[in-house]
């Protein structure tokens, strides 16, 4: 019999495999890859602003315990964005590589 933690781990693994499959199918197509990233960001935002916010404890003691658990388990999830500056630096370094 699977534990609740194992069940979540299996479900996350399946979800991650599907995301990897989408990314592999979009490889070489930056527009499609950006669409995949936008969807992931949208899921993150909807979970954070909806279900998570609605699930936060109402009293300080339980909220503090949750914050401790978040810190101990790796911190707050964050999806970093590739900045335009980074893209320009990449293009600049490619230009200097091909010039030499």
C-alpha positions in Angstrom: 0.0 0.0 0.0 1.4 3.4 -1.0 1.8 6.1 1.5 0.5 9.6 0.8 4.0 10.9 0.3 4.8 8.1 -2.2 1.6 8.8 -4.1 2.6 12.5 -4.3 6.1 11.6 -5.4 4.7 9.3 -8.2 2.2 12.0 -9.3 4.9 14.6 -9.4 7.3 12.3 -11.4 4.5 11.7 -13.9 3.8 15.5 -14.2 7.5 16.2 -14.6 7.9 13.6 -17.3 5.0 15.1 -19.2 6.6 18.6 -19.0 9.9 17.1 -20.1 8.2 15.5 -23.1 6.6 18.8 -24.1 9.9 20.5 -23.8 11.6 17.8 -25.9 9.0 18.1 -28.6 9.5 21.9 -28.7 13.3 21.7 -28.8 14.7 23.9 -31.4 11.5 26.0 -31.4 12.0 28.9 -29.0 8.4 30.2 -29.5 7.0 26.8 -28.4 9.5 26.5 -25.5 8.4 30.0 -24.3 4.8 28.8 -24.5 5.7 25.8 -22.3 7.4 28.2 -19.8 4.5 30.6 -19.8 2.1 27.8 -19.0 4.3 26.6 -16.2 4.5 30.1 -14.8 0.7 30.4 -15.1 0.2 27.2 -13.1 2.6 28.5 -10.5 0.8 31.8 -10.2 -2.7 30.2 -10.1 -1.6 27.8 -7.4 0.1 30.5 -5.4 -2.7 33.1 -5.6 -5.6 30.6 -5.3 -5.2 27.3 -3.5 -2.1 28.1 -1.5 -3.4 31.5 -0.4 -6.7 29.9 0.6 -4.9 27.2 2.5 -2.7 29.5 4.7 -3.3 29.2 8.4 -5.4 31.9 10.1 -3.5 32.0 13.4 0.1 33.2 14.0 1.3 30.0 15.7 0.3 27.7 12.8 1.6 30.3 10.2 5.0 30.4 12.0 5.1 26.6 11.9 4.3 26.7 8.2 7.1 29.3 7.6 9.6 27.1 9.5 8.5 24.0 7.4 8.9 26.0 4.2 12.4 27.2 5.2 13.5 23.6 6.2 12.2 22.1 3.0 14.1 24.4 0.6 12.4 27.8 0.8 9.8 29.5 -1.2 9.4 28.2 -4.8 10.5 30.7 -7.4 10.5 30.5 -11.2 13.2 32.8 -12.4 12.9 34.5 -15.8 15.5 34.8 -18.4 16.2 38.6 -18.7 16.5 40.5 -21.9 20.0 41.5 -20.8 21.0 37.9 -20.6 19.7 37.3 -24.1 21.7 40.3 -25.4 24.8 39.1 -23.7 24.4 35.7 -25.3 24.0 37.3 -28.7 27.0 39.5 -28.1 29.2 36.5 -27.0 28.1 34.5 -30.1 28.9 37.5 -32.3 32.4 37.7 -30.9 32.9 33.9 -31.1 32.0 33.9 -34.8 34.2 37.0 -35.5 37.3 35.2 -34.3 
